[in-house]
């Protein structure tokens, strides 16, 4: 044990190990924050939520921070609703119902136009549906009549799909034309304060407009951007961390510890036990591990914990067991084992108290070094669309981006790079620490 | 007491010296023959177990039975619909006929037997490479036979894995041997060795991003342009162009760690007394390297390379998927997507065979280069 403590103290002398430790601590901090900030069930509900949850987000847009080094700034999403403070609402009673005039103003300073312009209405009525007119005033004072239409209980008006508006605007797509500076030849954005006036008339006494919300989907969103289903990638990126750590650590710990125990048992009892374990190992090394895992994922359960269990079971009898065996064979002959045998200690006592602790220093580096491999294994399975069906993981984000979103062909690089960078950080953190531990606990490597 | 903590790999054991000195001298040929037979036997058992495991896994959900019943039902149904003899039958007669035929067919295919007995029939079929026909997928020529689907795809896979492994092996050996230890390059390579924890497909993402999407000098994926260029040379060059990125991804994913490992082996052997002796004799560095360091290290290196190749075989599935390489791996992904059980099972079994074959070839090379190998020490 003293040996171990000294080893970990030595670790601080390696700068690479220090960086690795910091990276691992960072990942743990993110995990703990995530678990408390977005509880498990809420994360799943959000991630699997549809348009009702994510309707306000823009579709496949990069994170906000891309604006930091972009010359032409991308717009953020603008949501204008009746509850806002700067919405001016004027109510007039008319013959049967009321006349509602809502004036929204907003400042627009980006260099590109928003993704689209949507007005969501909701109303209550019995027989005669309300009627709305929407007017758009540009900073230079031009007033554009956007639409005049009757609305139902819920109505979504999308400017991009409005062919009439497009004709009125001279054939230019409304999303561009609404923000266009008419002074210049080409289409460029007119910056300044825009005004939207919604004039709604109801025709019945109890008929009211409950919602008149203007939605200008931006071209950047949040710290991590969104995917094609408008989901905030923050959830997947954050929740991917505890899942990756849990999977990697459990798998690595499980396989190394069990391999070691089996090796120790085999060496200690010898004879047919040893022979059996060796033969199983030889067969197991040549098994198509990933293929079997894929089959289990396809036919039984895609739950990440089932896959974890199978991974551990299939990897116990791997090359590592042979290495441990070679070392145990030497340890078995050492005098202190003979002494233990002489005073009559039981087999289990010798195996667990004398044999295994002797080579624990060897276990630790391989345990740490094993973590990235399993983190990437999870990502690999997820990329084969065999990931856990409910949990958002990094691998699934990569798969969504690569296959679902065609991220490379469409240039949505952020979508792939974010989970990839986190995978790299995880891999690097554990690898740096692992390699340093390897040098500390395997003294012959240190001189080299 | 000194515990050898340097080299906890397979190799440590196999190269334990002194065992063979007591052995009776046998000719190289009979030694090799014995070893080969032993290895083949071991691998055969491995393959049988892998295949049986595959059958068990695939069948535990009753999938295989379901598929067989389904195809029998389809066959009898087709007979009823298309054969004129049966057209005049009444519906009830048709139903009775159907039930009767089903029973007979189930008996014929052994579906009435317990699974334990049948699993051995499946095993026999699998070992003799009789995989039946696919549920949905078809080969390039339109055949539903799983065998022809696999044969179509085997070539590209072997091309990719062969090329990348050859390059990997020789580049690694060259780099591991030729660097001066402790130099800046040496430290860089050691520093880069953790990068190998990422699989090849992961590097593939970045390579495609850089070379196909941003610089646009290499294709996104696939094996050949469409339409393919004219002439044999053009064809080969075009395939070569498509091969660069996937092969590079595979090499990149393992090269640093293999250099790191092999460098360690080289270092261990270069501190042996006979190397000092050779230096004292005034032999050139080149001679020392090839005769006194490389030679005894080769078996160890081959073992570690064998383990590497095994892991590369596994990783190939997704690498091919990312690069749209029309090999077995991509077929695997398609089959998973379509739930085409016969193809998935067949591919798993083929993988087991290919793996065993690779291991056998490397073991054979191992036996050639290591004169101490005797049967039973593998």
Interface residues (C-beta under 8 A of the other chain):
Chain A: X16 X282 X283 X285 X286 X287 X288 X289 X290 X291 X292 X294 X295 X296 X298 X299 X300 X319 X320 X322 X323 X324 X325 X326 X327 X330 X331 X334 X335 X358 X359 X361 X362 X366 X369 X372 X373 X376 X379 X380 X383 X384 X385 X386 X398 X402 X408 X409 X411 X413 X416 X417 X420 X423 X424 X427 X428 X430 X431 X432 X434 X435 X441 X442 X443 X444 X445 X448
Chain B: X1 X3 X4 X5 X6 X7 X8 X9 X10 X12 X13 X42 X43 X45 X46 X47 X49 X50 X53 X54 X57 X58 X60 X61 X63 X181 X191 X193 X194 X195 X197 X198 X199 X201 X202 X205 X206 X208 X209 X212 X213 X220 X264 X267 X268 X307 X310 X313 X314 X315 X317 X318 X321 X322 X332 X333 X336 X337 X339 X341 X344 X345 X347 X348 X351 X352 X355 X356 X359 X378
